[in-house]
Amino acid sequence: MPFRRKPLLDRTIAIYKKLIIEVIMDFGFSEEQELFRREIREFVRKNLSPDRYWGLLDEGETDEDWAFIMSISKKLAEKKWLTLSWPKEYGGLAVSHVQSMIFEQEVGYWGIPGTSMGISGTSWVGPSLMLFGTDEQKETFLPPIAAGDEDGVWCTGYSEPDSGSDLASLQTFAERVGDEYVINGQKVWTSCAHRARWMWLAARTNRDVKKKHHGISLFLVDMQSQGLKVNPLRNFVGQHFFNEVFFDDVKIPAKNLVGVENKGWSQLMTALSFERGLALGASGTMKRMLEELTEFAKESGSIRDPLVRARLADFFMEVEKLSLLGQESVWKAERGDIVIYEPSRDKANMDEILDELSRFGADMLGGYSLVHPMHKNSRWTRLKGMIEQAYYFVMGMAVAGGTTDTQRNIVANFGLKLPRS
Ligand SMILES: Cc1cc2nc3c(=O)[nH]c(=O)nc-3n(C[C@H](O)[C@H](O)[C@H](O)COP(=O)(O)OP(=O)(O)OC[C@H]3O[C@@H](n4cnc5c(N)ncnc54)[C@H](O)[C@@H]3O)c2cc1C
């Protein structure tokens, strides 16, 4: 006689399956969220040319590009999309983490420029000020960011010639003199400093400390201050993206100190975890690259090659995995968890997948991949130059915001609880 499960057991299993599928593992989006996604696509259709993809490091090489980027920031600000997740009192819409995630994925997929207000305005200066800033700082600095104004464009001054991964060894010094701080030193690789109105600066305020992490403070610095000099640093493809910044007795008001003097390190770590949450946008970018490459493979006939098909399928799985990991971080944040190592895990993953995908893409494009990444309008450009751009800039992406090794160290310390290296 065949084995028959009892009806009660069957019902219980069915209820559990329903629970698992519909409650625990429901990765679907609500009608309202899908509507929002469609609204973003409509915005893209109205405001961006289908012939240009604004890449990850594409922020304003020329004045013309910069003006266009700022015009998009303004339009996003009018919809309050620039600061979607910010509280309403600071010019946001206070939407859920899930809705912000949808926005970031669409930004990456369509290459929507102007979403960051320089290199840090919306993503870590604003959110950090909400946590650690004084009321006056919030009232002064948050509205121009949310409004997409030129006055709300920021750069970030962390790295120095001898301090990168080992950021706590930084030497730029801010000395308190009366009701001012006087700053001397040098920053390097400062993205967007030539466009920014303000700098989010990490400086030493005490040299006489037992641990180098102590004695660091965060400041808000007017880029038009006397004694502050910005020198362009062109990257290896000739693009002006980052700069070196010199401070020669630069005076700023003492009220521009963020939080408590000498206790800036923990605030800095919080700001850095905001910076590393880039994987969602990047998974959107890579999804687009993959779709474009698949179309190219179909047109060129290389899709008939089983190796090409297998590689495309592998990348599809990798990108999907990255997107799901990003969603897991969002889900954790939504339920109130403090996410510490997850953004680093996702950034390390992103660096590696983007590296492999851009190499594979360059192989597939063959001679077309030799177009200079800044010559976007060449008649030889294919896939809007996305592949060349990623191929050349992935090395920088893997270093910016902390190298892949630094991210691995964070995962080892905080995810695996291993001792520090
Ligand atoms: C595109 C781009 C934009 C940037 N924008 C900014 C910006 O706006 N503001 C800013 O302040 N900085 C910026 N940076 C600088 C960036 O933050 C630093 O380059 C980065 O932190 C690495 O520092 P470093 O270059 O001094 O390299 P180093 O720290 O000298 O590292 C050299 C190598 O050693 C490895 N290494 C170092 N320490 C360890 C360790 N403990 N364990 C394992 N391996 C290790 C690194 O992984 C790397 O491979 C930018 C960089 C790039 C590429």
The ligand as a Gaussian input file, in Angstrom:
#p B3LYP/6-31G(d) Opt

LIG

0 1
 C       38.246000      57.253000      -8.181000
 C       38.699000      57.634000      -6.811000
 C       38.033000      58.620000      -6.118000
 C       38.484000      58.988000      -4.832000
 N       37.844000      60.008000      -4.198000
 C       38.264000      60.400000      -2.968000
 C       37.654000      61.502000      -2.315000
 O       36.741000      62.132000      -2.849000
 N       38.122000      61.864000      -1.103000
 C       39.135000      61.196000      -0.485000
 O       39.474000      61.569000       0.635000
 N       39.755000      60.167000      -1.089000
 C       39.341000      59.751000      -2.326000
 N       39.962000      58.709000      -2.954000
 C       41.114000      58.079000      -2.318000
 C       40.818000      56.692000      -1.758000
 O       39.974000      56.769000      -0.640000
 C       42.186000      56.070000      -1.408000
 O       42.904000      55.940000      -2.611000
 C       42.010000      54.705000      -0.752000
 O       41.528000      54.844000       0.546000
 C       43.342000      53.909000      -0.730000
 O       44.362000      54.656000      -0.192000
 P       45.788000      54.774000      -0.940000
 O       45.539000      55.219000      -2.333000
 O       46.669000      55.610000      -0.082000
 O       46.338000      53.292000      -1.019000
 P       47.079000      52.471000       0.143000
 O       46.303000      52.599000       1.410000
 O       48.512000      52.893000       0.174000
 O       46.962000      50.995000      -0.371000
 C       47.877000      50.419000      -1.325000
 C       47.565000      48.932000      -1.442000
 O       47.803000      48.269000      -0.175000
 C       46.630000      47.561000       0.245000
 N       46.522000      47.672000       1.713000
 C       46.741000      48.772000       2.467000
 N       46.501000      48.490000       3.769000
 C       46.117000      47.196000       3.836000
 C       45.725000      46.309000       4.910000
 N       45.671000      46.725000       6.181000
 N       45.382000      45.027000       4.603000
 C       45.401000      44.590000       3.300000
 N       45.792000      45.378000       2.258000
 C       46.109000      46.659000       2.511000
 C       45.480000      48.280000      -0.443000
 O       44.354000      47.416000      -0.585000
 C       46.093000      48.645000      -1.787000
 O       46.032000      47.559000      -2.670000
 C       39.568000      58.325000      -4.230000
 C       40.234000      57.313000      -4.938000
 C       39.804000      56.978000      -6.218000
 C       40.547000      55.914000      -6.950000

